[in-house]
Amino acid sequence: MSAFIDARNVPSGTILEPDLVIVGGGPAGIAMALALANTPLRVVLLESGGMTLDTKTQALYDAGETGAPYLSLEASRIRFLGGGTNIWGGWCRPMDNIDFEERAWMPYSGWPFGVAALKPYYPRAQVLCEAGPWLYEKAEQWSPEMGPMLAFGEGGVVNRWFQFSKMRGSELPTQFGVRYADELKRVRNLSTYLYANVTRLGLAPGGARIDTLDVAALGGHKFKIKPKAVVLAMGAVEIARLMLASNDVMAPGVGNANDLVGRYFADHPIPRNIATMILFDGKLAPYYLGNQTIKGGIMRAGLFPSEKYRRTREVMDSSITIESKTELDDLGKAALAATAAGLGVDGGNAVAYSLGGGCEVTPDPDRRFTLENERDALGMAKLKLHMRIADSDFAHFRATLKELGRQLLASRTGMLRLNLKERAQWLEGLDWGNHHMGTTRAHSDPKKGVVDANLQVHGVANLYVAGSAVYPTYGAVNPTINLIALALRLVDHLKGALR
Amino acid sequence: MTELFTRRNIVIGASSAAVLAAAAFEGVRLIGKRRAPTPYDDLLARLDDRDADAQIGEAVLAGFDNFDPKTVAAEMRQRLERKSLPEVMLDDVRGGRVMEAGGWVLPETLALLCALAAKAEA
């Protein structure tokens, strides 16, 4: 068992020569490092932070922002071992087939591979997330013991299940840094460096491969790494920054010959109280309102647009959750009375619930990161985000909610109020998922994507990207389990490529 | 001295009070329900609570630039000629014909009947 190495104690001038460097100790980087255990490859894992939050390290995220209101990056990312899993909610759900498909009505859609390419890796990703047995829709076999599922009848919105990363008593979901620190230390072919920031990707002359990484620790120590291959696994924000800022050999930056790095940034908008749902009989199973343990899985049901509905009606993805009971105003009471009477159902026991959820956004090349002139404590150019969100993104979500309302009426189960209409209403109190995606999108055509189907940066033979930065489209499910599956798939490719 | 609270007096008093209260209540109810006749009374009779339905109807009308009650009424009569309101409402939602009233997603026929109720109150 070897201890983690504090980069602040590495003598300046040191040169490391591993087979592979993984930059970023979040879920993707940790999953890859563990998956490469006991291979002949000598692996270095670099983490910018330590084992806990450090304000000076966290301040390296400081960035400018313009456009639509968005979170402060300093607050929405976490820079210590475990990365985003230090603050995640543990929500897991695999993406759907349609998420990978090219859709004529959705600009810039289409992954260079389908969900089948990820399926072999989901079971291991589920284990790493400690999300219990693979249940998801299978939970419906046992959930009726707690109460029936909502019956919407035919239509576009269907019941689907989230599974949650394991909670231990009052502990949060699995934090990868804490959970896997000891396992990482036991990997004999792995050296993990904390407080190690890569400040430059040094391209070889001609720009066809990475020759050197410049690494710096806050406090002044600097060293170099000359690896056979590099995986960038720091998240969509910092990956774009490092590639853009490494512009000494290729002026646009690394892998940016087609001006794509930093573009198509995305997150999941999380508007609050999007709709009010009335159930005429007032009955709602507990697994809709919160997590419930079912057959060893921590489960919660949500409402999603079906793949068929998304295809035929040409709507983007969204997820709807039932949040809490709510009160009706006079119009709501009148609408309930008139509708229940009109449908010939008893609304005397009706209960109203507030709905929440999140939605997919359209890939947008102008929702992007660029570099600012201002520099951070390590001398790296700071980022500037130009955030955008299209009215059509909200319209797609609203159309799905309206379909849910129609289904509730058709099944004589209940009814629904759409609480948000105008853009200003959607933006008021809008939260985000902290699901940073895009910026180095995958596409087989170098003019349309930064990385190829193997997640190798186009034109740079030994540089790869792991994580949700490669998403060309985003779906509406939480990215962690999906990006881990992507990272594990990349490991299998690297085992062959670096043989 | 005559006994005031005899059993007979109490029964008579209580009965009189009940009759007066009932008459007053019914009078107010009858006065409250009195409405001028409208060309859509045959349709509005299908609704349960005209006041509440008119409130919904106002919200429906907010989504219209031009609402022609005569045309709508003719359409409603056609829909309801051979079917009950619950049947027509289910036909609506199964056929995707829904309308919004202050955000509430309603079967189109119910929404339009409510709009007629609002017009009748205007």
Chai-1 contact restraints between the chains, C-beta under 6 A:
chainA,res_idxA,chainB,res_idxB,connection_type,confidence,min_distance_angstrom,max_distance_angstrom,comment,restraint_id
A,L331,B,G102,contact,1.0,0.0,6.0,A-B,restraint_1
A,A334,B,A52,contact,1.0,0.0,6.0,A-B,restraint_2
A,A334,B,Q55,contact,1.0,0.0,6.0,A-B,restraint_3
A,A334,B,I56,contact,1.0,0.0,6.0,A-B,restraint_4
A,A335,B,I56,contact,1.0,0.0,6.0,A-B,restraint_5
A,A335,B,W104,contact,1.0,0.0,6.0,A-B,restraint_6
A,A337,B,A52,contact,1.0,0.0,6.0,A-B,restraint_7
A,A338,B,D53,contact,1.0,0.0,6.0,A-B,restraint_8
A,A338,B,I56,contact,1.0,0.0,6.0,A-B,restraint_9
A,A341,B,D48,contact,1.0,0.0,6.0,A-B,restraint_10
A,G342,B,L85,contact,1.0,0.0,6.0,A-B,restraint_11
A,G342,B,M89,contact,1.0,0.0,6.0,A-B,restraint_12
A,G342,B,L110,contact,1.0,0.0,6.0,A-B,restraint_13
A,L343,B,P86,contact,1.0,0.0,6.0,A-B,restraint_14
A,L343,B,M89,contact,1.0,0.0,6.0,A-B,restraint_15
A,G344,B,P86,contact,1.0,0.0,6.0,A-B,restraint_16
A,K402,B,V105,contact,1.0,0.0,6.0,A-B,restraint_17
A,G405,B,V105,contact,1.0,0.0,6.0,A-B,restraint_18
A,R406,B,V93,contact,1.0,0.0,6.0,A-B,restraint_19
A,R406,B,V98,contact,1.0,0.0,6.0,A-B,restraint_20
A,L409,B,V93,contact,1.0,0.0,6.0,A-B,restraint_21
A,A410,B,V93,contact,1.0,0.0,6.0,A-B,restraint_22
A,A410,B,R94,contact,1.0,0.0,6.0,A-B,restraint_23
A,L416,B,V105,contact,1.0,0.0,6.0,A-B,restraint_24
A,R417,B,G103,contact,1.0,0.0,6.0,A-B,restraint_25
A,R417,B,W104,contact,1.0,0.0,6.0,A-B,restraint_26
A,L418,B,G103,contact,1.0,0.0,6.0,A-B,restraint_27
A,N419,B,G103,contact,1.0,0.0,6.0,A-B,restraint_28
